[in-house]
């Protein structure tokens, strides 16, 4: 049974989509085009392959636009959402083709590849696409993110308008409307609840992973264990790129910690505050006046702790949704693309980190003996803080050695006590942790800092590159009212690691630069994150023109009046004798029923049904695809129809004779 459709369903869906997405004028133009077959007289007889070509064209256009938005927009995921808002524009061609087809239905093989692989004889199964296209308009309107009461109200009205013809017969309008309203209200409540639950679950999961699983790999880490930096340093992968650096080496800090326990450093009491944006991509952390440093960094799942030089007071060109800073000088970002390129303005004369607190002087009791012994050996107790810091640095430079091995000489885990008193070998985490605790033992507030060292110049890229093995740790000491860097790691560690790089490193660097250049091209345009580029049309318009020519050049054009009047055609029909004979026998075809389904629904004997199906199929070809019928095929169809008419007449005659005999026997 054909589905009842409310009038102008597709046009109303297009208008709602245009209003929600800010494309009202193009949507109204499309609505007029899609309803033009109501006035136009022309019709085409498209076959299944024609529909399949147009459906494939729409699919190709969709994929091309997806690829274009992913690679060409500043934010790939946001670009894909834009594609979803343009779905009615992309897929309207197949609905328009259906409207101009004589059957006003789309073959299912155009929508499902699986049906193309197992074709059967006869006219393929089909369905009107008005309802699916209307649903597509609603989905695209929702992707436009219109969060207003008017949007939800319009959605309710459209849902009622579309579903009203599908209601069960006999139901009162008030009861049906009440049921629909309850269902929509329940759906709205579930949506709000799911969104809020999703926010809570995401927050809980991210906090758990941050604290228990990710460690240093967590972009919003609040602690780091000794050995985390050492494992990072085993990789040569380029993480950051820096331009504009004047004095080298330059340290980029991404974390500061104040509590040491169980061989790990924690940032206790370092709550983050939101940094308000200025304009579209500038973020002011504080007052200052100084030069700018250009930094390119990769984000993990759209978020990261930014590696920043000391004294940063402003970030420009930072394409993220949220920036937060804490009292330890750490800055984190979220809701960003995979690559960010920004300018960090720094003023070394201004202090950005918070003043010392009680935690900045705490020393674990189990380490006090080892620390006091090392401090006595280093000397400088009772001297000014500057001298103490210099003595501690000299102590590590002269009496310790640098190594990337995470275990001690005997293969056991290297503890901080073992590092200070026995082994005296380690990487930067051991030196920074020991220096921080020795400063505290001397009465100087100190904190543990992690980050990266900028010192390697890339002649290919014409800027500095920062690798994973450039990760570093150092101490921050409160001296003369300011936090000052105290780097106790023996000098030469940077050059020693560079000498150990593999022979294939230049080739890997070249590939890394090419990938970075491609991503930089993606994010450095003037287009906004959610912009839409119509340049993809240049790739699809020639293909669309070719497909339109292929599907219209050989199909016979009919007028709407000719299509509507079956009697006008049946006068010259090759099955006219069969139709006349059936009418004489009492099989009258309803005016609203097409010839083919009517023939196949006749109560004929089992042995005549295959012949009736063959005649119906031949008539459908003659009626709807005349280009595929030659004179011999038409003659064969005419012969089959006459033969079927004779067999039906003979069967009817036999039925009458049997009935007469039974009637006579009953009378006698």
C-alpha positions as CSV (number, residue, x, y, z in Angstrom):
1,X,0.0,0.0,0.0
2,X,1.5,3.4,-1.0
3,X,2.6,5.6,1.9
4,X,0.6,8.7,2.5
5,X,2.7,11.8,2.4
6,X,1.8,15.3,3.5
7,X,2.1,17.9,0.8
8,X,5.3,19.8,0.3
9,X,7.1,17.6,2.8
10,X,10.6,17.9,1.2
11,X,10.2,21.6,0.6
12,X,9.2,22.3,4.2
13,X,12.2,20.2,5.4
14,X,14.5,22.2,3.2
15,X,13.1,25.5,4.5
16,X,13.6,24.4,8.1
17,X,17.2,23.3,7.3
18,X,18.0,26.6,5.6
19,X,16.7,28.6,8.6
20,X,18.6,26.5,11.2
21,X,21.9,26.5,9.2
22,X,21.8,30.2,8.1
23,X,21.3,29.1,4.4
24,X,17.7,30.2,4.0
25,X,18.0,31.7,0.5
26,X,19.7,28.6,-1.0
27,X,17.3,26.3,0.8
28,X,14.3,28.2,-0.6
29,X,15.7,27.9,-4.1
30,X,16.2,24.2,-3.7
31,X,12.6,23.9,-2.3
32,X,11.3,25.6,-5.5
33,X,13.4,23.3,-7.7
34,X,12.3,20.1,-5.9
35,X,8.6,21.1,-6.2
36,X,8.9,22.2,-9.9
37,X,7.7,18.8,-11.2
38,X,4.2,19.7,-10.0
39,X,4.1,22.4,-12.7
40,X,6.5,21.1,-15.3
41,X,5.1,18.7,-18.0
42,X,8.3,16.9,-18.9
43,X,9.0,13.4,-17.6
44,X,11.8,10.9,-18.2
45,X,11.8,7.2,-18.1
46,X,15.0,6.5,-16.1
47,X,16.1,2.9,-15.5
48,X,17.8,1.5,-12.4
49,X,21.3,2.1,-13.8
50,X,20.5,5.8,-14.3
51,X,19.5,6.1,-10.7
52,X,22.6,4.2,-9.6
53,X,24.9,6.6,-11.6
54,X,23.3,9.7,-9.9
55,X,23.4,8.0,-6.4
56,X,27.1,7.2,-7.0
57,X,27.7,10.8,-8.0
58,X,26.1,12.0,-4.7
59,X,28.3,9.6,-2.8
60,X,31.4,10.7,-4.5
61,X,30.5,14.4,-3.9
62,X,30.0,13.5,-0.2
63,X,33.4,11.8,0.1
64,X,35.2,14.6,-1.8
65,X,33.7,17.2,0.5
66,X,34.6,15.1,3.6
67,X,38.2,14.9,2.4
68,X,38.3,18.5,1.5
69,X,37.0,19.7,4.8
70,X,39.2,17.4,6.8
71,X,42.4,18.4,5.0
72,X,41.5,22.0,4.2
73,X,39.9,23.3,7.4
74,X,41.7,24.5,10.5
75,X,40.0,22.0,12.6
76,X,39.4,18.6,10.9
77,X,36.6,17.3,13.2
78,X,34.7,20.6,13.0
79,X,35.0,20.5,9.3
80,X,33.3,17.1,9.2
81,X,30.4,18.6,11.1
82,X,30.1,21.2,8.5
83,X,29.8,18.5,5.9
84,X,26.8,17.0,7.7
85,X,25.0,20.4,7.6
86,X,25.3,20.4,3.8
87,X,23.8,16.9,3.3
88,X,20.5,18.1,1.7
89,X,22.5,20.1,-0.9
90,X,24.6,17.0,-1.7
91,X,21.8,14.4,-2.0
92,X,19.0,16.5,-3.5
93,X,20.0,15.4,-7.0
94,X,18.6,11.8,-6.5
95,X,15.3,13.1,-5.1
96,X,15.0,15.5,-8.0
97,X,15.6,12.7,-10.5
98,X,12.9,10.7,-8.7
99,X,10.4,13.6,-9.1
100,X,11.0,13.8,-12.9
101,X,10.8,10.0,-13.3
102,X,7.5,8.5,-14.6
103,X,7.3,6.2,-11.6
104,X,8.2,8.8,-8.9
105,X,10.2,6.2,-7.0
106,X,13.9,5.4,-6.6
107,X,15.1,1.8,-7.1
108,X,16.6,0.3,-4.0
109,X,19.7,-0.8,-6.0
110,X,20.6,2.9,-6.2
111,X,20.9,3.0,-2.4
112,X,22.3,-0.5,-1.6
113,X,25.3,-2.0,-3.4
114,X,24.3,-5.5,-2.3
115,X,21.1,-5.3,-4.4
116,X,23.2,-4.5,-7.5
117,X,25.1,-7.8,-7.2
118,X,22.0,-9.9,-7.3
119,X,19.8,-8.3,-10.0
120,X,16.6,-10.1,-10.9
121,X,14.5,-9.8,-14.0
122,X,11.7,-7.2,-14.0
123,X,11.4,-3.7,-12.8
124,X,13.5,-3.4,-9.6
125,X,12.0,-2.8,-6.2
126,X,11.7,0.9,-5.4
127,X,10.5,3.4,-2.8
128,X,9.9,7.2,-2.7
129,X,12.7,9.1,-1.0
130,X,10.5,11.9,0.3
131,X,10.5,10.8,3.9
132,X,14.2,9.8,4.1
133,X,15.2,13.2,2.5
134,X,13.0,15.0,5.1
135,X,14.8,13.2,7.9
136,X,18.1,14.1,6.3
137,X,17.1,17.8,6.4
138,X,16.3,17.5,10.1
139,X,19.6,15.8,10.9
140,X,21.5,18.5,9.0
141,X,19.5,21.3,10.8
142,X,20.5,19.7,14.1
143,X,24.2,19.6,13.1
144,X,24.0,23.4,12.6
145,X,23.8,23.5,16.5
146,X,20.8,25.8,16.7
147,X,20.4,25.8,20.5
148,X,17.2,27.9,20.8
149,X,13.7,27.1,21.9
150,X,12.5,28.0,18.4
151,X,14.5,25.2,17.0
152,X,13.1,22.6,19.3
153,X,9.6,24.0,18.8
154,X,9.9,23.8,15.0
155,X,11.2,20.3,15.3
156,X,8.1,19.3,17.2
157,X,5.8,20.8,14.6
158,X,7.6,19.2,11.7
159,X,7.6,15.8,13.4
160,X,3.8,16.1,13.9
161,X,3.3,17.2,10.4
162,X,5.3,14.3,8.9
163,X,3.9,11.6,11.2
164,X,0.2,12.6,11.1
165,X,-0.5,10.7,7.8
166,X,1.1,7.6,9.3
167,X,-1.1,7.4,12.4
168,X,-3.3,4.4,12.9
169,X,-6.7,4.8,11.3
170,X,-9.6,5.5,13.7
171,X,-7.4,7.2,16.3
172,X,-8.7,10.6,17.6
173,X,-6.6,13.5,16.7
174,X,-6.3,14.6,20.4
175,X,-5.2,11.2,21.6
176,X,-2.7,10.9,18.8
177,X,-1.3,14.4,19.5
178,X,-1.0,13.7,23.2
179,X,0.9,10.5,22.6
180,X,3.2,12.3,20.2
181,X,3.9,15.1,22.6
182,X,4.7,12.7,25.4
183,X,7.1,10.8,23.2
184,X,8.9,13.9,22.1
185,X,9.0,15.3,25.7
186,X,10.5,12.0,26.8
187,X,13.0,12.1,24.0
188,X,14.0,15.6,24.9
189,X,14.5,14.7,28.6
190,X,16.6,11.7,27.7
191,X,18.8,13.8,25.5
192,X,19.4,16.4,28.2
193,X,20.1,13.6,30.7
194,X,22.5,11.8,28.4
195,X,24.4,14.9,27.7
196,X,24.8,15.7,31.4
197,X,25.7,12.1,32.2
198,X,28.3,12.2,29.4
199,X,29.9,15.3,30.8
200,X,30.2,13.7,34.3
201,X,31.5,10.4,33.0
202,X,34.1,12.1,30.8
203,X,35.3,14.2,33.7
204,X,35.5,11.2,36.0
205,X,37.3,9.0,33.4
206,X,39.8,11.7,32.4
207,X,40.6,12.4,36.1
208,X,41.1,8.7,36.8
209,X,43.3,8.2,33.7
210,X,45.3,11.4,34.5
211,X,46.0,10.2,38.1
212,X,46.4,6.5,37.6
213,X,47.3,5.6,34.1
214,X,48.8,8.2,31.8
215,X,51.4,9.8,34.1
216,X,53.6,12.1,31.9
217,X,51.7,11.0,28.8
218,X,48.6,12.6,30.2
219,X,48.3,16.1,28.7
220,X,46.9,17.5,31.9
221,X,49.2,15.7,34.3
222,X,49.4,16.7,38.0
223,X,52.4,14.4,38.9
224,X,55.5,12.9,37.4
225,X,57.6,10.0,38.6
226,X,61.4,9.7,38.4
227,X,62.0,7.8,35.2
228,X,59.1,9.3,33.2
229,X,61.3,11.9,31.5
230,X,64.0,9.3,31.0
231,X,61.7,7.1,29.0
232,X,60.6,10.0,26.9
233,X,64.2,10.8,26.1
234,X,64.7,7.5,24.4
235,X,62.8,8.8,21.3
236,X,64.1,11.1,18.6
237,X,60.7,12.2,17.5
238,X,60.2,16.0,16.9
239,X,57.6,17.4,19.3
240,X,57.9,21.2,18.9
241,X,59.3,23.8,16.6
242,X,60.5,27.2,17.7
243,X,61.3,30.3,15.9
244,X,62.5,33.7,17.2
245,X,64.8,32.3,20.0
246,X,67.7,34.7,20.7
247,X,69.6,33.4,23.7
248,X,70.4,29.7,23.8
249,X,69.9,27.3,25.3
250,X,66.3,28.2,26.0
251,X,64.1,26.2,28.4
252,X,60.4,25.6,27.7
253,X,58.6,24.6,30.9
254,X,55.5,22.5,30.8
255,X,55.1,21.5,34.5
256,X,56.1,22.6,38.0
257,X,55.7,20.4,41.1
258,X,56.1,21.1,44.8
259,X,55.6,17.9,46.8
260,X,57.9,14.9,46.6
261,X,56.8,11.5,47.8
262,X,57.5,7.9,46.8
263,X,59.9,8.9,44.0
264,X,57.3,11.1,42.4
265,X,56.7,14.8,42.2
266,X,53.1,16.2,42.7
267,X,51.6,19.6,41.9
268,X,49.6,20.1,45.1
269,X,47.3,23.1,45.4
270,X,48.0,24.1,41.8
271,X,44.4,24.7,40.8
272,X,43.8,26.2,37.3
273,X,41.9,29.3,36.5
274,X,40.4,30.1,33.1
275,X,42.1,32.7,31.0
276,X,39.6,34.9,29.2
277,X,40.2,35.3,25.4
278,X,40.7,38.6,23.7
279,X,39.3,38.5,20.2
280,X,39.3,35.1,18.5
281,X,42.8,33.7,19.2
282,X,44.6,35.9,21.8
283,X,44.9,35.1,25.5
284,X,46.3,37.5,28.1
285,X,47.8,35.8,31.2
286,X,49.2,39.0,32.8
287,X,50.9,42.3,32.2
288,X,54.2,42.6,30.4
289,X,56.3,44.0,27.6
290,X,58.7,41.8,25.7
291,X,59.6,39.9,22.5
292,X,57.7,37.1,20.9
293,X,58.6,33.4,20.4
294,X,56.8,31.4,17.7
295,X,56.0,27.8,18.8
296,X,54.4,25.0,16.9
297,X,53.2,22.1,19.1
298,X,51.1,18.9,18.7
299,X,48.1,18.3,20.9
300,X,47.0,15.0,22.4
301,X,43.3,14.5,21.9
302,X,43.0,18.3,21.4
303,X,44.6,19.2,24.8
304,X,48.1,19.6,26.2
305,X,50.3,21.4,28.8
306,X,52.0,24.2,26.7
307,X,55.8,24.3,26.7
308,X,56.4,27.9,27.4
309,X,59.5,30.1,28.1
310,X,59.7,31.9,31.5
311,X,57.8,35.2,31.9
312,X,55.1,34.5,29.3
313,X,52.3,37.1,29.6
314,X,50.4,36.8,26.3
315,X,49.6,34.1,23.7
316,X,48.6,35.2,20.2
317,X,47.2,33.1,17.3
318,X,46.4,30.2,19.7
319,X,43.5,28.3,18.0
320,X,42.0,26.5,20.9
321,X,38.7,26.7,22.8
322,X,40.0,27.0,26.3
323,X,43.2,28.2,28.1
324,X,43.9,27.8,31.8
325,X,46.8,28.8,34.0
326,X,47.8,28.1,37.6
327,X,50.0,29.7,40.2
328,X,52.9,27.5,39.3
329,X,53.3,29.1,35.9
330,X,51.8,26.2,34.0
331,X,49.4,26.8,31.1
332,X,47.1,24.1,29.7
333,X,44.8,24.2,26.6
334,X,41.9,22.1,25.4
335,X,39.4,21.9,22.5
336,X,42.1,22.4,19.9
337,X,43.2,20.9,16.6
338,X,46.0,18.4,16.3
339,X,48.6,21.1,15.6
340,X,48.7,24.6,17.1
341,X,50.9,27.5,15.9
342,X,51.0,30.5,18.2
343,X,53.2,33.4,19.4
344,X,54.2,33.5,23.1
345,X,55.2,36.9,24.3
346,X,57.6,36.9,27.3
347,X,58.8,39.4,29.8
348,X,61.7,38.0,31.9
349,X,61.5,41.0,34.3
350,X,58.2,39.9,35.7
351,X,57.5,37.0,38.0
352,X,54.6,34.8,36.9
353,X,54.8,32.0,39.4
354,X,53.2,32.2,42.9
355,X,55.3,33.0,46.0
356,X,56.7,30.2,48.0
357,X,54.5,28.2,50.4
358,X,55.2,25.7,53.2
359,X,55.4,22.8,50.8
360,X,58.3,24.4,49.0
361,X,60.5,23.7,52.1
362,X,59.4,20.1,52.9
363,X,61.9,17.3,52.7
364,X,61.0,13.6,53.2
365,X,62.3,12.3,56.5
366,X,63.7,9.1,55.0
367,X,65.9,11.2,52.7
368,X,67.2,13.6,55.4
369,X,70.3,11.6,56.2
370,X,71.4,11.3,52.6
371,X,70.6,14.9,51.9
372,X,72.5,16.2,54.9
373,X,75.6,14.1,54.0
374,X,75.5,15.3,50.3
375,X,75.0,18.9,51.5
376,X,78.0,18.7,53.8
377,X,80.1,17.4,50.9
378,X,78.8,20.2,48.6
379,X,79.6,22.9,51.1
380,X,78.1,26.4,51.3
381,X,75.9,25.9,54.3
382,X,75.2,29.2,56.0
383,X,76.1,31.2,52.9
384,X,73.8,33.4,50.9
385,X,71.2,31.6,48.7
386,X,73.1,32.5,45.5
387,X,76.3,30.8,46.8
388,X,74.4,27.8,48.1
389,X,72.8,27.3,44.6
390,X,76.2,27.7,42.9
391,X,77.9,25.2,45.3
392,X,75.1,22.6,44.7
393,X,75.4,23.0,41.0
394,X,79.2,22.7,41.1
395,X,78.9,19.6,43.3
396,X,76.9,17.7,40.7
397,X,78.9,19.0,37.8
398,X,82.3,17.8,39.2
399,X,81.4,14.6,41.1
400,X,78.6,13.0,39.2
401,X,78.1,11.6,35.7
402,X,75.2,11.8,33.2
403,X,73.6,8.6,31.8
404,X,70.3,7.7,30.2
405,X,70.3,4.2,31.8
406,X,67.3,3.9,34.1
407,X,69.0,1.2,36.2
408,X,72.1,1.3,38.3
409,X,75.3,-0.6,37.4
410,X,74.1,-3.8,39.1
411,X,70.8,-3.7,37.2
412,X,68.7,-2.7,40.2
413,X,66.4,0.3,40.3
414,X,68.3,3.5,41.1
415,X,66.8,5.3,44.1
416,X,67.6,8.9,45.0
417,X,69.6,7.8,48.0
418,X,71.6,5.4,45.9
419,X,72.2,8.2,43.3
420,X,73.4,10.7,46.0
421,X,75.7,8.4,48.0
422,X,76.8,5.5,45.9
423,X,76.1,5.3,42.2
424,X,76.3,9.0,41.4
425,X,75.1,8.4,37.8
426,X,71.8,9.3,36.4
427,X,69.8,11.5,34.0
428,X,68.3,14.9,34.5
429,X,65.4,13.8,36.8
430,X,67.8,12.6,39.5
431,X,69.9,15.8,39.3
432,X,66.8,18.1,39.4
433,X,65.1,16.2,42.2
434,X,68.3,16.0,44.3
435,X,69.1,19.7,43.7
436,X,65.5,20.7,44.7
437,X,65.6,18.8,47.9
438,X,69.2,20.0,48.7
439,X,68.1,23.6,48.3
440,X,65.1,23.0,50.6
441,X,67.5,21.3,53.2
442,X,69.5,24.5,53.0
443,X,66.4,26.6,53.9
444,X,65.8,27.8,50.3
445,X,62.3,27.3,48.9
446,X,62.5,25.2,45.7
447,X,60.3,23.5,43.2
448,X,60.8,20.8,40.6
449,X,60.3,21.8,36.9
450,X,60.0,19.7,33.7
451,X,60.1,20.8,30.1
452,X,62.3,20.9,27.1
453,X,65.6,22.5,26.0
454,X,65.7,24.5,22.7
455,X,69.1,24.3,21.1
456,X,69.0,22.2,17.9
457,X,68.8,24.3,14.7
458,X,67.3,22.6,11.6
459,X,68.8,23.9,8.3
460,X,66.0,22.3,6.3
461,X,63.2,24.0,8.3
462,X,65.1,27.2,9.1
463,X,63.9,27.0,12.7
464,X,64.7,25.2,16.0
465,X,63.3,21.7,16.5
466,X,62.7,20.1,19.9
467,X,62.8,16.3,20.1
468,X,61.4,14.0,22.7
469,X,65.0,13.3,23.9
470,X,65.4,17.1,24.6
471,X,63.0,16.6,27.5
472,X,64.7,18.0,30.7
473,X,64.2,18.6,34.4
474,X,65.7,21.3,36.6
475,X,65.1,23.1,39.9
476,X,63.5,26.5,40.6
477,X,64.9,28.3,43.7
478,X,63.4,31.3,45.4
479,X,66.3,33.7,45.5
480,X,66.1,37.5,45.9
481,X,62.3,37.5,45.6
482,X,62.2,35.6,42.4
483,X,62.2,32.0,41.1
484,X,65.5,31.3,39.4
485,X,66.5,28.3,37.4
486,X,69.1,25.9,39.0
487,X,70.2,23.3,36.4
488,X,72.4,20.8,38.2
489,X,72.6,18.3,35.3
490,X,76.3,18.0,34.1
491,X,76.9,20.1,31.0
492,X,77.4,18.2,27.7
493,X,74.3,16.0,28.1
494,X,72.7,17.6,25.1
495,X,75.7,17.0,22.8
496,X,76.1,13.5,24.1
497,X,72.6,12.5,23.2
498,X,72.9,14.1,19.7
499,X,76.0,12.0,19.0
500,X,73.9,8.8,19.6
501,X,71.3,9.6,17.0
502,X,70.8,6.9,14.3
503,X,72.1,7.2,10.7
504,X,68.5,7.2,9.3
505,X,67.6,10.3,11.4
506,X,67.9,12.8,8.4
507,X,65.4,10.9,6.4
508,X,63.0,10.7,9.3
509,X,63.4,14.4,9.9
510,X,62.6,15.1,6.3
511,X,59.4,13.1,6.5
512,X,58.5,14.8,9.8
513,X,59.0,18.2,8.2
514,X,56.8,17.3,5.2
515,X,54.0,16.1,7.6
516,X,54.4,19.3,9.7
517,X,54.2,21.5,6.6
518,X,51.1,19.8,5.4
519,X,49.4,20.2,8.8
520,X,50.6,23.8,9.0
521,X,48.9,24.5,5.6
522,X,45.7,23.1,7.0
523,X,45.6,25.3,10.1
524,X,47.3,28.5,8.8
525,X,44.5,29.7,6.5
526,X,42.3,32.7,7.1
527,X,39.2,30.4,7.1
528,X,37.5,30.0,10.4
529,X,37.4,26.6,12.1
530,X,33.9,26.0,11.0
531,X,34.2,27.5,7.6
532,X,33.0,25.8,4.4
533,X,35.0,25.9,1.2
534,X,33.1,25.6,-2.1
535,X,36.3,24.8,-4.0
536,X,35.4,21.1,-3.8
537,X,32.7,21.9,-6.4
538,X,35.5,22.3,-9.0
539,X,36.3,18.6,-8.5
540,X,32.7,17.4,-8.8
541,X,31.0,19.7,-11.4
542,X,32.6,18.1,-14.5
543,X,31.6,14.6,-13.2
544,X,28.1,15.8,-12.5
545,X,27.8,17.3,-16.0
546,X,28.9,14.0,-17.5
547,X,26.5,12.0,-15.4
548,X,23.6,14.3,-16.3
549,X,24.3,13.9,-20.0
550,X,24.5,10.1,-19.7
551,X,21.2,9.7,-17.9
552,X,19.1,12.1,-20.1
553,X,20.5,11.7,-23.6
554,X,18.8,8.4,-24.4
555,X,15.6,8.5,-22.3
556,X,12.4,9.3,-24.0
557,X,10.8,12.5,-22.8
558,X,7.1,12.2,-22.0
559,X,4.6,14.8,-20.8
560,X,2.8,14.7,-17.5
561,X,-0.6,14.4,-19.2
562,X,0.6,11.4,-21.2
563,X,2.0,9.7,-18.1
564,X,-1.2,10.3,-16.2
565,X,-3.5,8.9,-18.9
566,X,-2.9,5.2,-19.3
567,X,-5.8,5.0,-21.8
568,X,-4.0,7.4,-24.2
569,X,-1.2,4.9,-24.4
570,X,-3.0,1.7,-24.3
571,X,-4.7,2.4,-27.6
572,X,-1.5,1.5,-29.4
573,X,-0.4,-1.0,-26.8
574,X,0.8,-4.4,-27.9
575,X,-1.3,-6.0,-25.1
576,X,-4.5,-4.1,-26.1
577,X,-6.3,-7.3,-27.2
578,X,-5.6,-8.9,-23.8
579,X,-6.9,-5.9,-21.9
580,X,-10.1,-5.8,-24.0
581,X,-10.7,-9.5,-23.5
582,X,-10.2,-9.3,-19.8
583,X,-12.7,-6.4,-19.6
584,X,-15.2,-8.5,-21.5
585,X,-14.8,-11.3,-19.0
586,X,-15.5,-9.0,-16.1
587,X,-11.9,-8.1,-15.1
588,X,-12.2,-4.3,-14.9
589,X,-9.0,-2.5,-14.0
590,X,-9.4,0.4,-11.5
591,X,-8.5,3.7,-12.9
592,X,-5.8,4.4,-10.2
593,X,-4.1,1.0,-10.7
594,X,-1.2,0.5,-13.1
595,X,-1.4,-2.2,-15.7
596,X,1.5,-4.4,-14.5
597,X,0.5,-4.9,-10.9
598,X,-3.1,-5.4,-11.9
599,X,-2.1,-8.2,-14.3
600,X,-0.1,-9.9,-11.7
601,X,-2.9,-9.7,-9.1
602,X,-5.5,-11.4,-11.3
603,X,-7.0,-14.6,-9.9
604,X,-5.7,-16.8,-12.7
605,X,-5.0,-20.5,-12.6
606,X,-1.5,-21.5,-11.4
607,X,-0.4,-22.6,-14.9
608,X,-1.3,-19.2,-16.4
609,X,0.4,-17.0,-13.8
610,X,4.0,-17.3,-15.4
611,X,2.6,-16.2,-18.8
612,X,0.8,-13.3,-17.1
613,X,4.0,-12.2,-15.3
614,X,6.0,-12.4,-18.6
615,X,3.4,-10.2,-20.4
616,X,3.4,-7.8,-17.4
617,X,7.2,-7.5,-17.5
618,X,7.2,-7.0,-21.3
619,X,4.6,-4.3,-21.0
620,X,6.6,-2.5,-18.3
621,X,9.6,-2.4,-20.6
622,X,7.5,-1.1,-23.5
623,X,5.7,1.4,-21.3
624,X,8.6,2.8,-19.3
625,X,11.8,2.0,-21.3
626,X,10.8,2.2,-25.0
627,X,14.3,2.7,-26.1
628,X,15.1,-1.0,-25.1
629,X,12.2,-2.4,-27.2
630,X,12.7,-3.1,-30.9
631,X,10.1,-4.2,-33.4
632,X,10.8,-7.9,-33.0
633,X,10.5,-7.6,-29.2
634,X,7.2,-5.7,-29.5
635,X,5.9,-8.4,-31.9
636,X,6.8,-11.1,-29.5
637,X,5.0,-9.3,-26.7
638,X,1.9,-8.8,-28.8
639,X,1.9,-12.6,-29.6
640,X,2.3,-13.5,-25.9
641,X,-0.6,-11.2,-25.0
642,X,-2.9,-12.7,-27.7
643,X,-1.9,-16.2,-26.6
644,X,-2.6,-15.4,-23.0
645,X,-6.0,-13.9,-23.9
646,X,-7.0,-17.0,-25.7
647,X,-6.0,-19.3,-22.8
648,X,-7.9,-17.1,-20.3
649,X,-10.9,-17.2,-22.6
650,X,-10.7,-21.0,-22.9
651,X,-10.3,-21.3,-19.1
652,X,-13.4,-19.1,-18.6
653,X,-15.4,-21.2,-21.1
654,X,-14.5,-24.4,-19.4
655,X,-15.5,-22.9,-16.1
656,X,-18.9,-21.9,-17.5
657,X,-19.4,-25.5,-18.9
658,X,-18.6,-27.1,-15.6
659,X,-21.0,-24.7,-13.8
660,X,-23.8,-25.5,-16.3
661,X,-23.3,-29.3,-15.9
662,X,-23.4,-29.0,-12.1
663,X,-26.5,-26.8,-12.3
664,X,-28.3,-29.3,-14.6
665,X,-27.5,-32.2,-12.3
666,X,-28.9,-30.4,-9.4
667,X,-32.2,-29.7,-11.2
668,X,-32.6,-33.4,-12.2
